[in-house]
C-alpha cells in the first residue's frame, strides 16, 4: 500500500525522536537524563486545574465553536491589550489545538503549491515540514552565530523572489533563545511591507525572557505591520500546559476566518475543558508564571557557566526560552567523532544524556539542551557530558 507523496517526504521530529529513545532506555532500567523535550517541568498551576475540574462538573464537556469559546477569545484579547497594547476583535482570533496546530492551519490557509516561505535558521523543526505539507517551499536564511543567530534585513531582501508569500519570525527563538530587538524587527518589517509579505510571528516563549531583555511583538511596530502579521501563541510554555493543547492565532480577519473554516473540518474544536483551563490561565493570578520564569533564569545562569567550561563547547548565552544551543563541532572533533550527530548518539549510549542534535534545526554544528528540568539533573548532565568529552579526548 503506497503512502501519499506529502507524507513520504516528511522528516520525523528530532526532538520527539530523541525523547522517545531516552524514554525507551529509561524503561529498560537505565539512569537517563533527558534534556530533549521542550516543556516546563512544573505542573500546571492549581487555579487552572481547579477551573478544569469546575468546567467538567458543570457539564462543559460538549462541542464548542470551531474557532474557540468567545469567553476565551475575550481573555486572549485582554492579554494582547495588557501585554502588547494591541487591539483585536473576536473575529481576528482563532483558538486551536496547540500553537503547532495554529501554524499548520495557517499554512494550509495561505499557501498554494510552489509558494515560498522564508524560514530563518536555526529553526524550530516543524516549520519546514508544515510548509511542505501545505504545498509550499521552505527557503532557509542562515542566522549567523556572530549575529546571535538572527537574520538581517539584507539577508531577508536577498531571499525574496516573486514566489515569496511569507516569512517566519520566532522571538524568543527555539532553539537558540535569541530575541529580536524592536529596532531589528522594525527593519525586517520594512522589507516585508515593501514586498507585501505575510509575517508569521511565533511568540510562544514571550513570557520566558531574562536579564534586561524584553519581548517585542513585530505587530507592535505599526498598524501597517500589524495588518500583515499573524501572531501565534498559546499557554503551553508560559503556564506549563503543554498537554492541554491550547494555542491561538491573531491577525487578519479573512485569514482567521479561513483557518476557522478549515478547523471545522479537521478538529471540530479545541478540547472544551482545556479551553476553560486556558481562560483561568489568563484571567487568574500570574504569579506562577513569574515563579517559573525566575526558576528558568536561575538555572540558566548556573548551568551556562558550567557548560562553556566543557572542552570543545562554545555557547552564546540565551536571552529567553529554556534552551542552550552550544556549538559542539570542536567537541565532536577532539573526541574522534565524524560529526555532532554521532557525538550526540554516543553520549546517549554511553553516559545516558539525551541532547537534540542541531541538524534537525538546520544547524549541524550545534546541539540543543533544554534546562526545563531540575537543577540537580542539569548538574548531573553537565558532569556526564564533561566526563564523556574528557574520556574520549584525543
C-alpha positions in Angstrom: 0.0 0.0 0.0 1.5 3.3 -1.1 1.6 6.4 1.1 0.8 9.9 -0.2 3.7 11.9 -1.5 3.0 14.6 1.0 3.8 12.4 4.0 6.6 10.4 2.3 8.8 13.5 2.2 8.4 14.3 5.9 11.3 14.2 8.3 10.5 12.9 11.8 10.7 15.4 14.6 14.3 15.2 16.0 13.1 16.4 19.4 10.4 13.7 19.7 12.7 11.1 18.3 15.5 11.7 20.9 12.9 12.0 23.7 11.3 8.6 22.7 14.8 7.0 22.6 15.5 8.4 26.1 12.2 7.1 27.4 12.9 3.7 25.9 16.3 3.5 27.7 14.7 4.7 30.9 12.0 2.0 30.7 14.8 -0.6 30.3 16.2 0.5 33.7 18.9 2.9 32.6 19.5 6.2 34.5 18.8 8.5 31.6 18.8 12.3 31.8 16.6 13.6 29.0 17.3 17.2 28.0 15.4 17.0 24.7 11.8 17.8 25.4 10.6 21.4 25.2 8.2 21.5 28.1 8.4 23.0 31.6 9.0 20.5 34.4 6.4 22.3 36.6 2.9 21.1 37.0 0.1 23.2 35.7 -0.8 25.8 38.4 -3.5 24.8 40.8 -6.1 27.5 39.9 -6.0 26.2 36.3 -6.5 22.6 37.4 -9.4 23.8 39.6 -11.0 25.6 36.7 -10.8 22.5 34.5 -12.4 20.4 37.3 -15.2 23.0 37.7 -15.8 23.0 34.0 -16.2 19.2 33.9 -18.6 19.2 36.9 -20.7 22.0 35.3 -21.1 19.9 32.2 -18.8 21.9 29.8 -17.8 18.7 28.0 -19.6 19.3 24.7 -18.7 20.8 21.4 -17.6 24.5 21.3 -17.4 26.8 18.3 -14.7 25.7 15.9 -12.7 28.8 16.4 -12.9 28.6 20.2 -15.1 29.9 23.0 -15.9 33.6 22.8 -15.0 33.9 26.5 -11.5 32.5 25.8 -11.1 34.8 22.8 -12.0 37.7 25.1 -9.4 36.6 27.6 -6.8 36.5 24.8 -7.9 39.9 23.6 -7.4 41.3 27.1 -4.0 39.7 27.2 -2.9 41.4 24.0 -4.2 44.8 25.3 -2.3 44.4 28.6 1.0 42.9 27.3 1.4 44.3 23.8 -1.1 47.2 23.7 -2.6 45.6 20.6 -6.3 45.6 19.8 -8.1 42.6 18.3 -11.7 41.7 17.7 -13.0 38.1 18.4 -13.3 37.6 14.6 -9.5 38.1 14.4 -8.7 35.3 16.9 -8.8 31.5 16.4 -8.2 29.1 19.3 -6.5 25.9 18.1 -5.4 22.6 19.4 -2.0 23.9 20.4 0.2 26.6 18.8 1.6 23.9 16.5 -1.9 23.3 15.0 -2.4 27.1 14.6 0.7 27.2 12.5 -0.3 24.1 10.5 -3.8 25.5 9.8 -2.3 28.9 8.9 0.0 27.5 6.2 -2.9 25.4 4.8 -4.9 28.6 4.6 -2.4 30.9 2.9 -0.1 28.7 0.8 -0.6 27.4 -2.7 1.7 24.9 -4.5 5.1 26.5 -5.0 4.6 29.4 -2.7 7.8 30.2 -0.8 8.1 30.8 3.0 11.3 32.3 4.3 12.5 30.5 7.4 15.5 31.8 9.4 17.8 29.1 10.6 18.3 27.7 13.1 14.6 27.0 13.1 12.0 25.0 15.0 11.9 21.6 13.5 8.2 21.7 12.4 8.3 24.9 10.3 9.7 23.4 7.1 7.6 20.3 7.3 4.4 22.2 7.8 5.2 24.5 4.9 5.8 21.4 2.7 2.6 19.8 3.8 0.7 22.9 2.5 2.4 22.6 -0.9 4.8 25.4 -0.1 8.6 25.6 -0.4 10.8 26.4 2.6 13.6 28.9 1.9 16.2 28.9 4.6 18.2 32.1 5.5 21.1 31.5 7.9 21.0 33.4 11.1 24.8 33.5 11.7 26.2 32.8 15.1 28.2 36.0 15.1 24.8 37.9 14.8 23.2 35.9 17.7 21.6 33.6 15.1 19.4 36.4 13.8 18.9 37.3 10.2 19.5 40.8 8.8 17.2 42.9 6.5 19.8 42.5 3.7 19.6 38.7 4.1 15.8 38.8 4.0 15.8 41.1 1.0 18.1 38.8 -1.0 16.0 35.7 -0.3 12.8 37.3 -1.6 11.5 36.1 -5.0 8.2 36.6 -6.9 7.1 33.4 -5.2 7.7 34.5 -1.6 4.4 34.6 0.4 5.5 34.8 4.0 8.4 35.0 6.5 8.6 33.4 9.9 9.9 35.3 12.9 10.3 33.3 16.1 11.3 35.5 19.1 12.3 34.3 21.6 13.7 31.6 19.5 13.5 27.8 19.7 16.3 26.5 19.6 18.6 29.5 20.2 16.9 31.5 22.9 17.7 34.7 21.0 15.4 37.8 20.9 15.0 40.3 18.1 15.1 43.9 19.4 12.5 46.5 18.5 14.9 48.2 16.0 15.7 44.9 14.4 12.1 44.0 14.0 11.4 47.4 12.5 14.0 47.0 9.9 12.7 43.5 9.0 9.2 44.7 8.9 10.1 47.5 6.4 11.3 44.8 4.0 8.2 42.7 4.5 5.9 45.7 3.8 7.8 46.6 0.7 7.2 43.2 -0.7 3.7 42.7 0.7 4.7 39.6 2.7 2.7 37.9 5.4 4.6 37.9 8.7 4.2 34.8 10.8 5.3 35.8 14.3 5.7 32.8 16.7 5.7 34.2 20.2 5.1 31.1 22.2 8.1 31.9 24.5 7.2 35.5 25.1 6.9 35.1 28.9 10.3 33.5 29.2 12.7 36.4 28.9 15.8 37.0 31.1 18.0 39.8 32.3 17.4 43.2 30.7 16.0 41.8 27.6 12.4 42.4 26.5 9.9 40.7 24.2 8.5 42.9 21.5 5.9 41.7 19.0 6.6 42.7 15.4 2.9 43.6 15.3 3.6 46.5 17.7 5.8 48.3 15.2 2.9 50.0 13.3 -0.7 49.5 12.3 0.5 48.6 8.8 2.8 45.9 10.1 0.0 44.6 12.4 -2.3 44.2 9.4 0.3 41.9 7.7 1.2 39.9 10.9 -0.3 36.7 12.2 0.7 36.2 15.8 1.0 32.6 17.0 0.9 32.0 20.7 -0.5 29.7 23.4 -0.4 28.7 27.1 1.8 25.7 26.7 5.2 27.2 27.7 4.0 30.2 29.7 1.6 28.3 32.0 3.1 24.8 31.8 0.2 23.5 29.9 1.9 21.6 27.1 -0.5 18.6 27.3 -3.6 20.7 27.4 -3.1 21.7 23.7 -4.4 25.2 23.6 -2.8 27.7 21.2 -4.2 30.5 19.1 -3.6 32.8 16.2 -4.4 36.5 15.9 -4.5 38.7 12.8 -6.2 39.5 9.5 -9.9 38.6 9.8 -10.1 37.0 6.4 -7.2 34.7 7.1 -8.5 33.8 10.6 -11.9 33.0 9.1 -10.3 30.7 6.5 -8.4 29.0 9.3 -11.6 28.6 11.3 -13.4 27.0 8.3 -10.5 24.6 7.9 -10.6 23.7 11.6 -14.3 23.0 11.4 -13.4 20.1 9.0 -10.4 18.8 10.9 -10.6 19.1 14.7 -14.2 20.4 15.1 -13.0 22.4 18.0 -10.2 22.6 20.7 -11.0 20.5 23.8 -13.7 22.2 25.7 -12.3 21.6 29.2 -8.8 22.8 28.1 -10.3 26.0 26.9 -11.9 26.7 30.3 -8.5 26.0 31.8 -6.9 28.5 29.4 -9.4 31.1 30.4 -8.3 30.6 34.0 -4.6 30.8 32.9 -5.1 34.3 31.5 -7.7 35.7 33.9 -6.3 34.2 37.1 -3.1 35.0 39.1 0.1 35.4 37.1 2.5 34.8 40.0 3.1 31.1 38.9 4.3 32.3 35.5 6.8 34.6 37.1 7.9 31.9 39.6 8.7 29.5 36.7 10.4 32.3 34.7 12.7 33.1 37.7 13.5 29.4 38.2 14.5 29.0 34.5 16.6 32.1 34.7 18.4 30.8 37.8 19.1 27.5 36.1 20.4 29.2 33.0 22.8 31.4 35.0 24.2 28.4 36.8 24.3 25.8 34.0 25.6 28.2 31.3 28.8 28.9 33.2 29.4 25.2 33.6 28.6 24.2 30.1 31.1 26.6 28.5 33.9 25.1 30.6 33.5 21.7 28.8 36.3 21.3 26.3 35.1 21.9 22.7 31.8 23.6 23.7 31.1 27.3 23.0 27.8 29.0 23.5 26.1 32.3 23.2 24.1 32.9 26.3 20.3 32.7 25.6 18.1 35.7 26.2 14.8 33.8 26.5 13.0 30.4 26.1 14.6 27.5 28.0 17.3 26.1 25.7 21.0 26.3 25.4 22.3 25.9 21.8 26.0 25.4 22.1 28.3 24.8 19.2 29.8 21.3 19.7 31.7 20.9 16.5 35.1 21.1 18.2 33.9 18.7 20.9 33.0 16.1 18.3 36.3 16.6 16.6 38.5 16.2 19.7 36.6 13.1 20.7 37.1 11.4 17.4 33.5 11.5 16.0 32.8 12.4 12.4 30.1 14.9 13.3 27.9 16.2 16.1 25.1 13.7 15.3 27.5 10.8 16.1 28.7 12.6 19.2 25.1 13.0 20.5 24.3 9.4 19.7 27.4 8.1 21.6 26.7 10.4 24.5 23.3 8.9 25.0 24.5 5.3 24.7 27.5 5.8 27.0 26.5 8.4 29.5 22.7 8.3 29.2 22.3 12.0 28.5 19.9 12.9 25.8 20.6 16.1 23.8 19.0 17.0 20.5 21.4 17.3 17.5 21.3 20.7 15.8 21.0 19.1 12.4 17.2 18.9 13.0 17.2 22.7 13.4 19.3 23.4 10.4 22.5 23.9 12.4 24.5 20.7 12.3 27.4 22.0 14.4 25.2 22.6 17.4 23.2 20.7 20.0 20.0 21.8 21.9 19.9 21.3 25.6 16.7 22.1 27.5 17.1 23.4 31.0 13.4 22.9 31.8 14.3 20.3 34.3 15.7 20.3 37.9 19.0 21.9 38.7 20.1 18.6 40.3 19.6 16.7 37.0 21.1 19.6 35.0 24.3 19.5 37.1 24.5 15.7 36.7 24.1 16.0 33.0 26.9 18.6 32.7 29.1 16.3 34.8 28.4 13.4 32.5 29.0 15.4 29.3 32.3 16.7 30.7 33.3 13.2 31.6 32.4 11.9 28.2 34.4 14.5 26.4 37.5 14.1 28.6 37.3 10.3 28.4 37.2 10.4 24.6 39.5 13.4 24.0 42.3 12.5 21.6 
